[in-house]
Amino acid sequence: MTSSLVHSSIAGGVVTVTLDSPHNRNALSRQLMAEFSSRLAAAEQDPDVRVVLVRSSGRVFCAGADLAEARQGLSSDGPREIVRLQRQIATLPKPVVVELAGPVRAGGLGLVGAADIVIAADSVTFALTEVRLGLAPSAISLSLLPRLAPRAAADIFLSGRTFDAAEAAAIGLVTRCVPDDELAAAVAEALTELVKGSPQGLAETKRLLTSDLVSRIDRDGEQAAQRSAALFASPEAQRAMQAFLERR
């Protein structure tokens, strides 16, 4: 029997959804994305849930796309699923908070971009590494570009460089960063304030905040997914992914 890669628990009006796929550093495999989507759908239907908290087990929040699946041609629908997940997060009528205690790479930033509030530990690092693998962050650009100033987006998209939580907060990628030993308290404080909102108030206010993002996904999502899938299948990207997997 296949072990679950995503777990959830409910307490005090908050459902905590935990990514737990340490063997591939919480990469966005087909199984993880399907389970994550299922947990979000359950949270939407549960009247006892007012807020969703997304976190990870282990030291990495998300390593991005599952390159092993992509290299084997197992994830041709992967980009489309990433687009769908971003839309699901954005349209969920309950605030989605992301707690970042570990690094985020590539496709994982799409989850960050789609979330409503993101709190990161100071030690967390980020990188959009697609450009170094013959790829482009096509699918996740849908949620990232509305968050970022154009110059900041050009810098981190084109360079593929690693940047820290302070810079992520400065450019609008995360809501705020806090010392590592204060992360749990900062997240708890944010959740305490959010659960004070009424279900209708939270849903309608979130709709105001995400309407442009949802329209962008609906307009450009399929094209972005197709472009991303084509890049993953390209000879240049296949060679780069194979070299990366061999080094790792």
WOFENLIN-V97805 format. One record per residue. PSI is psi as a letter, one per 20 degrees, with the letter a starting at -180 (* if undefined). NEAR is the number of other ideal C-beta (glycine too) atoms within 12 Angstrom. D_FIRST is the distance of its C-alpha to the first C-alpha in Angstrom with 1 decimal. Layout:
BEGIN
{{PSI NEAR D_FIRST} {PSI NEAR D_FIRST}}
END
This chain:
BEGIN
{{p 3 0.0} {p 11 3.8} {q 13 6.4} {q 20 9.3} {i 34 12.4} {p 36 14.9} {q 23 16.0} {q 28 19.1} {q 19 21.6} {p 22 25.0} {p 16 28.3} {k 18 31.8} {j 27 31.3} {p 32 29.0} {p 36 25.4} {o 32 24.0} {o 43 21.3} {p 29 19.9} {p 42 18.5} {m 30 16.2} {m 32 15.3} {h 21 17.5} {h 18 16.5} {k 29 18.5} {l 33 20.7} {k 42 19.3} {q 38 20.2} {m 48 20.0} {r 34 17.1} {g 30 16.2} {g 28 13.1} {g 43 15.2} {h 40 18.0} {g 24 16.3} {h 29 14.9} {g 43 18.3} {g 29 20.1} {h 22 18.3} {h 36 19.2} {g 36 22.7} {h 25 23.1} {h 24 22.2} {h 35 24.7} {h 25 27.3} {i 15 27.1} {o 22 27.2} {i 14 30.9} {i 17 30.4} {p 35 29.3} {h 35 32.3} {q 41 31.0} {p 43 27.8} {p 42 27.3} {p 47 25.0} {a 38 24.5} {q 37 22.3} {r 25 21.0} {a 22 22.2} {i 20 25.5} {p 29 24.9} {g 45 24.8} {p 48 23.9} {j 37 24.6} {b 47 25.1} {q 48 23.6} {n 35 20.9} {h 38 23.4} {g 26 21.0} {g 28 19.7} {g 40 23.4} {h 26 24.7} {j 19 22.5} {k 17 23.6} {i 18 20.1} {l 34 21.4} {h 21 24.7} {j 25 23.9} {g 42 23.1} {h 43 26.7} {h 28 26.8} {h 34 23.7} {g 49 25.4} {g 42 28.5} {h 31 26.8} {g 47 25.2} {g 48 28.7} {h 33 30.2} {g 36 27.7} {g 44 28.5} {h 37 32.2} {i 28 32.4} {p 38 30.4} {k 34 33.2} {q 46 32.4} {p 39 33.1} {o 46 30.3} {p 43 31.0} {p 46 29.4} {o 44 29.6} {o 47 29.8} {i 37 29.7} {r 30 28.8} {q 32 29.5} {p 48 29.0} {q 41 29.2} {c 49 29.8} {h 51 27.5} {h 51 26.6} {i 49 30.2} {h 49 29.7} {h 48 27.7} {g 45 30.6} {h 45 33.2} {h 46 31.8} {r 46 31.6} {g 39 34.6} {p 32 35.1} {p 44 33.9} {p 40 34.7} {q 42 34.3} {q 36 35.1} {h 24 38.0} {i 23 36.1} {q 41 33.7} {q 32 34.4} {q 44 33.8} {p 32 34.3} {n 43 34.1} {j 35 33.6} {g 39 33.3} {h 24 36.9} {i 25 36.4} {j 33 33.8} {j 26 35.8} {a 38 34.1} {q 30 35.3} {l 41 33.8} {g 37 34.4} {g 50 31.6} {i 49 31.8} {h 39 35.6} {g 42 35.4} {h 45 34.7} {g 45 36.3} {h 32 39.7} {h 27 40.8} {h 35 40.2} {q 30 42.1} {q 16 45.7} {g 16 46.3} {h 12 47.6} {g 24 44.7} {g 25 42.2} {g 18 44.2} {g 21 44.1} {h 40 40.4} {g 32 39.3} {h 18 41.7} {h 17 41.7} {j 24 38.0} {r 18 39.2} {p 20 37.5} {r 31 39.0} {r 25 38.8} {h 34 38.1} {g 21 41.8} {h 24 42.3} {h 38 39.3} {h 26 41.0} {h 20 44.4} {j 28 43.3} {j 24 41.4} {h 46 37.8} {q 41 37.0} {g 28 38.8} {r 29 39.8} {q 31 38.9} {q 29 39.5} {q 19 39.6} {g 21 36.3} {i 12 37.1} {j 19 38.0} {g 30 34.9} {g 20 33.3} {h 17 36.7} {g 29 37.4} {g 31 34.1} {h 23 34.7} {g 20 38.3} {g 30 37.3} {h 35 34.8} {g 19 37.5} {g 19 39.9} {h 31 37.5} {i 28 36.5} {i 17 40.2} {q 23 40.3} {q 15 40.2} {g 23 37.4} {g 13 40.0} {g 18 41.7} {g 29 38.5} {g 23 37.4} {h 16 40.8} {g 19 41.5} {h 33 38.3} {g 22 39.2} {g 15 42.5} {h 23 41.0} {j 34 38.4} {g 17 40.3} {g 18 41.5} {g 33 38.1} {g 28 36.5} {h 17 39.5} {g 26 39.0} {g 37 35.4} {h 21 36.3} {g 15 39.2} {i 25 37.8} {g 34 34.0} {g 21 33.6} {g 21 36.2} {g 33 34.6} {g 32 31.1} {g 20 32.8} {g 25 34.7} {g 41 31.8} {h 29 29.8} {h 22 32.9} {g 30 33.3} {h 41 29.8} {i 24 30.5} {q 19 34.0} {g 13 34.9} {g 19 36.1} {h 29 33.0} {g 23 30.8} {g 16 33.0} {g 26 33.0} {h 35 29.2} {g 20 28.9} {g 17 31.6} {g 26 29.9} {h 21 26.5} {h 12 28.5} {h 10 30.5} {* 14 27.5}}
END
